[in-house]
Amino acid sequence: MPIVPPAAAPGSGAVPRALVIDDSELARSYVSGLLNAAGFDVFTLASAIGATRAIVQNRISVVVVDVSMPGLNGDKLVGVLRSNSRLSNLVIIVISAKPAHELEQIAAETEADAVLNKEELEQRLVPLIRNLLRARSAVRDSGAAL
């Protein structure tokens, strides 16, 4: 994965960078396409292995990760990422094709910013990410003003 210059804060006119992690090539391509069409720079991984390094090297601001993957599940990756103080402003969205009751359990047990069913992605993913990035930027800006 190439090293690229740091991303500027959302709202500054810079293009946000997203990392899509899914073991399904079809799902990775679909989610990447949604984000590319919305103007994001998108990087992809087929597994959670190497995610932290890719996030840091590429100055990723958003991670969209499938919950069910071989090796390290997406919900476990969320815990790893949240335990890293360098990644405290990272927006993390867990996606899954699991039924609603299982998604509710995942949402309750993980520190992800949101959990979405894959059937909702076309309508909800991009607006959700934009709202979360705006909220992170507002919190960061209010903290800088203190």
N, C-alpha and C positions, 0 to 999 in steps of 0.2 A: 504494500500500500504506500503511495507516495506521501511525502511530507509536504504540506501546503502551508502558506502563511496563516497566522491566526485570524479567526473570524471576528468581525466587529460585533458590537452589541446589536440585538434586534432593534429595528427602528432607526438605525444609523445609515440605512441605505445599503448595507452589506448583505450578501446572500448567506442565510443560515446554512450550516452544514449538518446533515443528518446521516446516521449510520443505521442501516436496516440489517437485522440479523435474523435469518430464518433458514432452516435446513432445506426447505422446499425452494427450488430454483424458480418455479412458477410464482410462488408467493413473494419471493424477493423481488422479482421482476415487476410484479403488479404494484407492490408498495412503492418501489423505487420510481416507477412511472408516475404514480400519483404525486409524489413529492417533487420529482423533476418538473412536471407540468405546472406545479405551484411555485416554481422558481427556486427550489432548494438545490444545493450541491449535495449529491447523494453518494455515499460509499456503502458497500455491502460486504457482509461476511456470511458464510454458510454455517458457521457455528460460533458459539460464544468464546471459544478459545482465541485469545489474542485481542479481545474486544477492548480491554483497558488500554493497551498500547495503541491501538488504532484510534481510539477516542482522543488520547493525549496528543499523539503525533499529528492528527488531522484537525485538531481544535473543533471537535464535534460539539454541537449544542443540543442535539436531539438524538435519542436512541429509540428505535422502534424494534422490539424484540418479541419473537414468538415464544410462548411459554413452554411448548413441548419440543425439545430438541435432544438429540443424543449427546452424551457427555455432560455438559452443564446446562440445565434447564434455564429458561429465561427468568423465572422467578428467583432462582438462586443467583443469577447474574445481577439482578437488581440489588440484592443484598451486598454483593461484592462491590458494586459501583457506589452504593450509598455509604459504604464504610470508608471510602477514599475521599479525604477532605479536599483534594484537588478537583473533585468532580461534583462539588456541592450544588452548583447551579445547573447541572445537567437535567434536561427534561427527559423522562423515561416513560414510554408507553408500551405496555405489554399487550400483545395481540394473541388471539386464539380462536379456534373454531369450536371450542368446547361449548356446552349448553350454558344458558344464563345462570343457573344456580351454581355451577362450578366457577364461572367468571366472578360471581359475587364473593365466593370463598377466596379466590386468588386475590381479588382487590382488597379483601380484609387482611390477608396475610402478607402482602408485599408492600414495599415502600415506593411502588411505582406511582407516577403522577396520575395515571389513568390505565384502565384495562378495557380494551375494546374487542368485540366479536369481529372476526374477519368479514362478516357480512355487512358490517356497518362502516367499513373503512372508506368507501367512496364518498359517503356523505359526511362523515364525522372526523376523519383523521386530520385533514389539513386545517379546518377551523379550530379544532382542539389544540393542535400544536401551536398555531398562531396565538391563541389566547394564553396558553401556558408560557410561551416566550415573552409575550407582553407583560404578563404578571411577574415573571422573573426579572425582567428589565426594570419594572417599576420598583420592585423591592430593592434591587441593586442600586438604582438611582436614589431612592430615599435613604438608603444606608450611607451613600457617599455624601449626602447633603448634611449628615449629622456631624 
